[in-house]
Amino acid sequence: MAIEFPAIPTFSGFNAPMRAELDLYDLEVTAGAIPADLTGTFYRCGPDPQFPPKLGTDIYLNGDGVVTMFRFANGHVDLKSRYVRTEKFEAERAARRALFGAYRNPFTDDPSVAGKSRGTANTSVLWHGGKLFALKEDSPPVRIDPDTLETLGPWTFDGALTSRTATAHPKIDPVTGELFFYGFAAKGETTPDIAFYIADRSGKITREVWLEAPYSSMVHDFAVTRDYVIFPIVGLASDLERLKAGGSHYAWDASLDFYVGIMPRTGGAEEVRWFKGPTRFVSHMLNAFNDGPTVYLDCPVAESNMFPFFPNVDGAPFDRSKAVSSLCRMTFDMSGSGTGFAQDTLVPLFCEFPIVDPRYAMSEHRYGFMPYVDRSLPPPPGLGGAIGLNFNCLARVEPGTGAVTTHIVGGNATSQEPMFIPRSRAGAEGDGYVIAVINRYDEQRSDVVLLDAQHMDAPPVARMRVPLRLRNAFHGIWVSKEDREQR
């Protein structure tokens, strides 16, 4: 039987599935030099379908998970990538064809896989309690060997995870070492239930709280401060009857209010305050902090849905003019009794995937780092239109002043999500490096760039050549040598 992916942007050009696992030793350094004292691993996770889609087409979010690592030591870097051997992956590999259907729609699956996990482990990675995990928000974490990338199996925190799902965006408290995470649709697809958890430094769950959102939606990310936990609820809503009819798991409903649930870190479901306002779209958080009862949330905000592959409930076409996000700050007063909140634009850049120096997470921050689109620059030819926002710049921003320091990626290139690497544990905020995978469209291959975070507009500290293209991943982490040694 022929194996052929559909000739659409999702599966062609730079986005064409690689269907390969890699071992590349000693990447070429084509500019600058890798700091000899930079020791650690940049892990990243993204989708790469091993078989053409069962239904003839699919969205980028639904590919099989691949974990890639770049290991730095003694001025050298090695690359390794492996598929995550999920239950879905193994079933389809045995059958030599796709058996699972549309994104998060079990009603479109082959009957032979009924009841099997649909998790793809394709969204992010986590290092906590001396363990590495691949994450996807519709299923439990999958444990991965941090050196070989061998799949070790699903992880339910020794049976303490009662939610069916676990977020791909957990938060680690840099002060206590605790892990904060949650599952949405925690009782099954389309339920409004959210299960919130805290695990101690060793990875043992110490707290579980169940709450119910105003409606079932994509709760892709959340935020934590020293005193509060923050859950944004956007109008990208799910519906069981639509799923049964073979439709999209999510659809944008602009008539639904935007909600933010805020709960004390040590509180219960009865203490959640629900703030609300007119519809808007948020996906990823930069950071949050609080000054007593005043809570601040910094994140990119758009007027409407930013995912063109999820339809509007009213059948309206995707509106690109409303899918432009800029970094905003939402301010909430936990001492009052109202449901309103303030929103101010901090940096008017078309940005997404923001990151903070992880040592300052949950506290007031001076810097943020993010890719953005400078629409005054011509788009690279041949980049396709499958996934991502075609970021042609990387930036360090200062939310307090609006200052921006920019690194232009290049004339025929875009950046994937960057990651911040502290130079040392005791250094000042923002003292370190920004690392990112760069798509080189003219050569159909990738680079890895290492930038000085304090001099983002300078040439790269090091640029490393990857002699093939690395498909767009979603999210990553940096794990230092010290992180590996700490338990």
C-alpha positions in Angstrom: 0.0 0.0 0.0 1.3 3.4 -0.9 2.4 5.7 1.9 1.9 9.3 0.8 1.1 12.4 2.8 -1.4 15.0 1.3 0.1 17.8 -0.7 -1.0 20.6 1.6 1.1 23.0 3.6 0.8 21.0 6.8 2.7 18.1 5.2 5.0 19.7 2.6 8.0 22.0 2.2 9.7 22.7 5.5 6.7 21.1 7.2 7.1 17.7 5.5 7.2 14.9 8.0 10.8 13.7 8.6 9.8 10.2 10.0 13.3 9.8 11.2 15.3 9.6 14.4 18.7 11.3 14.6 22.1 11.0 16.1 24.4 13.8 15.0 27.7 14.3 16.9 29.7 17.5 17.1 27.6 20.0 15.2 29.6 22.4 13.1 30.0 25.8 14.7 29.8 28.3 11.8 30.0 31.5 13.8 31.4 32.4 17.2 32.2 29.7 19.7 30.2 27.6 22.2 31.2 28.8 25.8 33.4 26.0 27.3 31.6 26.3 30.6 28.1 25.9 29.1 27.1 22.4 30.3 23.6 21.1 30.0 20.9 19.9 27.6 18.3 21.8 25.5 15.3 19.5 25.1 12.5 20.3 22.8 9.3 18.5 21.8 7.1 18.6 18.7 4.9 16.6 16.3 6.0 14.5 13.4 3.4 12.0 12.1 4.8 8.6 11.3 1.9 7.8 8.9 -0.4 9.8 6.6 -3.6 10.8 8.3 -6.4 8.3 8.6 -9.0 10.8 7.4 -6.9 12.1 4.5 -6.0 15.3 6.2 -5.1 16.5 9.7 -3.9 19.5 11.7 -0.3 20.0 12.7 -1.1 19.6 16.4 -2.0 16.0 15.9 1.4 14.5 14.9 3.4 11.9 16.9 5.7 13.3 19.5 9.4 13.6 18.9 11.8 14.7 21.6 15.1 16.3 20.4 18.0 17.1 22.6 21.1 19.3 22.1 23.7 18.3 24.7 26.4 20.9 25.4 29.7 20.2 27.1 33.3 21.4 26.7 32.5 23.7 23.8 30.8 21.0 21.8 27.2 20.1 21.1 25.6 16.8 20.0 22.0 16.2 18.7 19.7 13.3 19.3 16.0 12.8 18.5 13.6 9.9 19.2 10.0 9.3 18.8 8.0 8.9 22.0 6.7 5.4 22.0 3.1 6.1 23.2 0.4 3.5 23.1 -0.9 5.3 19.9 2.5 5.2 18.3 3.0 1.5 19.0 -0.4 0.5 17.8 0.0 2.3 14.5 3.5 1.1 14.0 2.3 -2.5 14.4 -0.5 -1.9 11.9 1.8 0.1 9.5 -1.0 2.8 9.1 -2.8 5.5 11.0 -5.6 4.1 13.2 -6.5 7.2 15.2 -8.5 9.9 13.5 -9.1 13.6 14.1 -7.4 15.7 16.8 -9.0 14.8 20.2 -12.0 13.1 18.6 -12.1 9.4 19.5 -15.3 8.9 17.5 -13.2 9.1 14.3 -10.8 6.2 15.3 -10.6 2.7 13.9 -12.6 0.3 16.1 -9.5 -1.7 16.8 -8.0 1.0 19.0 -11.2 1.7 21.1 -10.2 2.4 24.7 -6.5 2.9 23.9 -4.7 6.2 24.9 -4.8 8.8 22.1 -2.0 10.8 23.7 0.9 11.8 21.4 3.3 13.3 23.9 4.1 16.0 21.3 3.9 19.4 23.1 6.5 20.0 25.7 9.1 18.5 28.1 9.5 18.7 31.9 12.4 18.0 34.2 11.4 17.6 37.8 12.3 15.3 40.7 15.2 13.9 38.7 13.0 12.7 35.9 12.3 13.8 32.3 8.8 13.8 30.8 7.2 14.4 27.4 3.8 16.1 27.8 0.5 16.5 25.9 -2.4 18.1 27.6 -4.9 15.3 26.8 -3.1 12.5 28.7 -0.7 11.8 31.5 3.0 12.6 31.2 5.3 10.0 29.6 8.6 9.4 31.3 11.7 9.6 29.0 15.3 8.5 29.7 17.2 11.9 29.8 20.3 10.4 28.1 19.0 7.9 25.5 15.5 9.4 25.0 14.1 5.9 25.4 10.4 5.9 26.4 9.9 4.5 29.9 6.1 4.7 29.9 3.2 6.8 31.2 3.6 8.5 34.6 0.8 8.9 37.1 2.8 10.1 40.1 2.7 6.6 41.6 -1.1 6.4 41.0 -1.8 9.8 42.7 -2.9 11.5 39.4 -6.6 11.0 39.3 -7.3 13.4 36.4 -7.4 11.8 33.0 -5.3 14.7 31.6 -2.2 16.8 32.6 -1.2 20.1 31.2 1.8 20.6 28.9 2.6 23.8 30.7 3.4 22.9 34.4 5.2 25.5 36.5 8.2 24.9 38.9 8.5 27.2 41.9 12.2 28.4 41.8 12.1 28.9 45.6 10.5 25.7 46.9 11.2 23.4 43.9 7.5 22.4 43.9 5.7 21.4 40.7 2.3 23.1 40.0 0.2 21.5 37.3 -3.4 20.7 36.4 -5.6 18.7 34.0 -8.5 20.2 32.1 -11.3 18.1 30.6 -10.1 16.1 33.7 -13.1 13.7 33.7 -13.1 13.2 29.9 -13.3 15.0 26.6 -15.4 18.2 26.7 -16.0 18.2 30.5 -15.5 21.6 32.3 -13.6 20.0 35.1 -10.1 21.2 36.1 -8.0 19.2 38.6 -5.2 21.2 40.2 -2.1 19.5 41.7 1.1 20.4 43.7 4.0 18.0 43.8 6.9 18.4 46.2 10.5 18.7 45.1 10.8 14.9 44.8 7.7 14.6 42.6 5.2 13.4 45.3 1.7 14.9 44.9 0.9 16.8 48.1 -2.2 18.7 47.0 -5.3 18.1 44.8 -8.2 20.5 44.2 -11.0 19.9 41.7 -12.9 22.9 40.3 -15.3 23.5 37.5 -14.8 26.2 34.8 -17.7 28.3 33.4 -17.6 26.2 30.2 -15.4 23.6 28.6 -12.6 25.2 26.7 -8.9 24.9 25.8 -7.0 25.8 29.0 -3.7 25.5 27.3 -1.6 27.4 29.9 -2.0 28.9 33.4 0.1 31.0 35.8 1.2 30.8 39.4 2.3 33.6 41.7 3.8 33.5 45.2 0.2 33.4 46.6 -2.2 32.6 43.7 -3.0 30.2 40.9 -4.6 31.7 37.7 -6.7 29.8 35.1 -7.7 31.6 31.8 -10.8 30.3 30.1 -11.1 31.4 26.4 -13.9 31.0 23.8 -12.2 28.1 22.1 -14.9 25.7 23.3 -15.5 22.0 23.0 -18.8 20.2 22.4 -19.6 16.5 22.8 -22.3 16.4 20.2 -20.0 18.1 17.6 -17.4 15.4 18.3 -20.0 12.6 17.9 -20.9 14.1 14.5 -17.2 13.9 13.5 -16.6 17.6 13.9 -13.7 19.6 15.3 -12.9 19.2 19.0 -12.7 23.0 19.4 -14.6 25.8 17.7 -14.3 29.6 18.4 -17.4 31.1 20.0 -17.1 34.9 20.2 -20.3 35.1 22.2 -18.7 33.4 25.2 -17.1 35.7 27.8 -13.5 35.5 28.7 -13.0 34.3 32.2 -10.0 34.2 34.6 -10.3 32.1 37.7 -7.9 33.0 40.5 -7.5 30.7 43.6 -5.2 31.0 46.6 -2.2 28.6 46.3 -3.3 26.9 49.5 -7.1 27.4 48.9 -9.9 25.2 47.7 -12.4 25.3 44.9 -14.8 27.4 47.0 -12.2 30.2 47.1 -11.9 30.6 43.3 -12.8 34.1 42.2 -14.0 34.3 38.6 -13.3 37.5 36.7 -14.8 38.0 33.3 -14.8 40.4 30.3 -15.5 40.4 26.6 -14.1 37.7 24.4 -10.4 37.6 23.8 -7.7 35.0 23.1 -4.8 34.0 25.2 -2.6 30.9 24.8 0.8 31.2 26.6 1.8 33.0 29.7 5.0 35.1 30.2 4.7 35.2 34.0 2.5 36.3 36.9 3.1 37.9 40.2 1.2 39.5 43.0 1.6 42.5 45.4 -0.6 41.5 48.3 -4.2 41.1 46.9 -3.3 42.7 43.5 -2.5 40.1 40.9 -0.7 40.8 37.6 -0.7 38.5 34.6 1.6 39.2 31.6 0.7 37.3 28.4 0.1 37.9 24.7 -3.5 38.7 24.0 -5.4 38.7 20.7 -8.9 39.9 19.9 -10.0 36.6 18.5 -9.0 33.0 17.8 -5.4 32.6 16.6 -5.8 29.0 15.4 -7.0 29.0 11.8 -7.5 25.2 11.8 -10.3 25.5 14.4 -13.5 26.8 12.9 -15.9 29.5 14.1 -19.2 28.2 15.5 -21.1 30.6 13.2 -19.3 29.4 10.1 -17.5 32.8 9.6 -14.0 32.6 8.0 -10.9 32.9 10.0 -10.1 36.6 10.6 -6.3 37.2 10.5 -6.7 40.9 11.4 -8.1 39.8 14.8 -5.5 37.1 15.3 -2.6 39.4 16.2 -1.4 39.2 19.7 0.7 41.7 21.7 2.1 41.5 25.2 -0.4 42.8 27.7 -0.8 43.0 31.5 -4.1 42.0 33.2 -4.6 43.4 36.7 -7.0 41.8 39.2 -8.0 43.0 42.7 -8.6 40.1 45.0 -9.7 42.4 47.8 -12.7 43.6 46.0 -16.0 41.9 45.1 -16.4 42.8 41.4 -15.7 40.6 38.4 -14.0 43.2 36.2 -10.3 43.7 35.6 -7.9 46.0 33.8 -5.9 45.2 30.7 -3.0 47.3 29.3 -0.6 46.8 26.4 3.0 46.5 27.5 4.8 46.0 24.2 2.9 46.4 20.9 4.8 43.6 19.1 3.1 40.8 17.2 4.5 38.1 19.6 3.8 34.7 21.1 5.7 32.0 23.0 7.0 34.4 25.7 9.5 33.1 28.3 10.8 34.5 31.6 14.1 33.8 33.3 13.0 30.7 35.3 14.7 31.9 38.5 12.2 34.8 38.6 9.0 32.9 37.8 6.1 33.6 40.1 7.7 36.9 41.2 7.9 40.4 39.6 10.1 40.2 36.6 12.1 42.8 34.7 12.6 41.0 31.4 10.8 38.7 29.0 12.1 37.0 26.0 10.0 36.1 22.9 9.9 35.7 19.2 7.9 38.2 17.2 6.9 39.1 13.7 8.2 42.4 12.2 5.6 42.9 9.5 7.8 45.5 7.8 10.3 42.8 6.8 9.4 40.7 3.7 8.4 37.1 4.5 10.8 34.4 3.5 9.9 32.6 0.3 8.7 29.1 0.5 7.9 28.9 4.2 4.4 27.4 3.7 1.5 28.1 6.1 1.1 25.1 8.3 2.1 26.1 11.8 3.7 29.0 13.7 3.6 32.7 13.1 6.7 32.9 11.0 8.7 34.8 13.6 11.5 36.8 11.9 12.8 38.4 15.1 13.8 37.5 18.7 13.6 40.1 21.4 14.3 40.9 25.0 11.5 43.1 26.3 11.2 45.1 29.5 7.5 45.1 30.5 8.0 47.9 33.0 9.4 50.4 30.4 8.4 48.9 27.1 12.0 48.7 26.0 12.8 46.2 23.3 16.2 44.8 22.1 15.9 42.9 18.8 17.8 40.2 17.0 16.7 39.9 13.4 16.8 36.2 12.5 17.7 36.7 8.8 16.4 37.4 5.4 15.3 33.8 4.5 14.7 32.4 8.0 12.3 32.2 10.9 12.7 31.2 14.5 11.1 28.5 16.5 10.3 29.0 20.2 13.4 30.3 22.1 14.5 29.2 25.6 16.4 31.2 28.3 19.6 29.7 29.8 20.8 31.3 33.0 24.6 31.8 33.0 24.6 30.7 36.7 22.2 30.1 39.4 23.3 33.2 41.4 23.5 35.6 38.5 21.3 38.7 38.0 18.0 38.4 36.2 18.4 38.1 32.5 22.1 37.2 32.7 22.5 34.3 30.4 21.7 33.1 26.9 18.8 32.7 24.6 18.8 29.6 22.5 16.6 28.9 19.5 16.3 26.6 16.4 16.2 28.6 13.2 14.5 27.5 10.0 16.7 28.2 6.9 14.2 28.0 4.0 16.6 28.6 1.2 18.8 25.6 2.3 15.9 23.5 3.7 17.8 22.9 6.9 18.2 24.3 10.4 20.6 26.2 12.6 20.8 26.5 16.4 21.7 30.0 17.6 23.0 31.0 21.0 22.5 34.7 21.8 23.8 36.8 24.7 20.5 37.7 26.5 21.9 41.1 27.6 23.0 41.9 24.1 20.2 40.5 21.9 21.1 42.8 19.0 24.7 41.5 18.8 25.8 38.7 16.5 25.3 35.2 18.0 27.6 34.0 20.6 27.6 30.8 18.6 25.7 29.5 15.5 25.6 25.7 15.0 24.8 24.1 11.7 22.3 21.3 11.5 22.7 19.6 8.0 19.0 18.9 7.7 15.7 20.6 8.6 14.2 20.2 12.1 10.4 20.4 11.8 8.8 23.1 13.9 8.6 21.9 17.6 6.3 23.5 20.2 8.1 23.9 23.5 11.4 23.1 25.2 13.4 23.4 28.4 17.0 23.8 29.5 18.4 21.3 32.0 21.8 22.3 33.4 24.4 20.0 34.8 23.4 21.3 38.3 19.8 20.5 37.6 20.8 16.9 36.7 22.8 16.5 39.9 20.1 17.9 42.2 17.4 15.6 43.4 
